[in-house]
Amino acid sequence: MHHLFKKILNENLKSSPKFGRSDEGSNKLGEILRERRFLYFTKNGPIEIVFNIKHYLSAFILSMVFLFKIVQFLLIGATTFFNYLTFTNNQVINQKFTDSEIETLKNIANDVLN
């Protein structure tokens, strides 16, 4: 079925390498990153869109910065949370009396004084 569909399309569609279809088996990096042009016809006139190596490099760099910032945010967030837990734990350990013990001692002192 797939071969029949491909045969019908190849017979009815005309194309050339100039307009985007490359030769079979051409997987060179230069061929992949070559300049691509698209022409769209609108009521106000044609619009040409061009993708060249600058666009591919800037998209790659932007995605690397984005991934780095996400990893950085996760690592800094995790270390900050760990530091907060450690600080809170140290404060609890270093307290001589808990809040409930302080209230109990105040009540005992008030009972003795009254």
N, C-alpha and C positions, 0 to 999 in steps of 0.2 A: 504494500500500500504506500509506504514511504517513497519507494523508488518511482512509482507511478506519479505521485504528486510532484516529486522533484523533476521528473521528465516533462510534465505538462508546464510547469513554471519556466523551465529552461527554454522550452520551445517558444513560449509566448512573450517572454520578457527579454528585452535587449539591454545590454549593459556593456560598459567598457571600464578598464582599470582607471581611466581618467576620472570617472565619477564615483569612485569609492570601492569598487569590487577589485580586489587584488588577485594576482595569479595564484593558482592552487599550489600549496606547499610553501608559500613564502611567509616565514615566521620570523624574519629578521627584526631586531629591535628598531632599526631605522624605519622599517615599513610600518611597524605598530605605532610609532611616535610621530609619523609624518604629519604634515599640515593637512587638515581636513576642512573642506568648505561646504557649507550647506546654503542653498538658495531657496527662500520661501517667497512665494508670490502672494501679495495681499491686495486689497482694494486701493490702498494708498501707494502702492509700488512694491518692488522687490526688496527683501531684506536678506542680506548676506551675513552669515554667521561663520566665523573662522576659529578653529581650534589649532593651536600650534604648540611647540615644545614648551613655551613659557607657561601656557595654561596647565599643561600636565605637571610641570615641576612645581608651580605654585600650589596646585591642588594637593600634591604629595607632601610638600612642606607644611601646608596648613593642617593636613590630617595628622602629621607627626606631632605638631605642636599641640593639637587638640587632644591626642592620646596621651602625650606627656603631661598635660595639665590635669587630665582626669586621674591619672595614676598619682600625680603629685597631691591632688586634693584628697584622694583616698588615703594615702600614706600619712599626710599631715593630720587628717581627721582622726585616723586610728591612733597615732601617737599622742595627740592632744587628749583624746578620750582616756587612753591608758594613763597619762600623767594625771588627769583629773581623778581617776579612781585611786591611784597611788597616794595622791595628796589627801583625799578624803579619808582613806584608810589610816594614814599616819595620824591625822587629827583625831580620829576615834580612838586609836591605840594610845596616843599621848595624853588624852584626857584622864584626870584622876578620878572624876566622878561623872556619871552620865546625868542627863537632865532629870530623869526620874529619881535618881539618888539625891540630887540637889534638892528637889521638891520635898522628898521625904525628910531630909535633914532640916530643912526650914520648918516643916510641920512639927518635928520633934522639939526644935528650939523654941517655937512659939508655944507649944504645950508646956515646956519647962518654965518659961517666963511667965505664963499666965497662971 
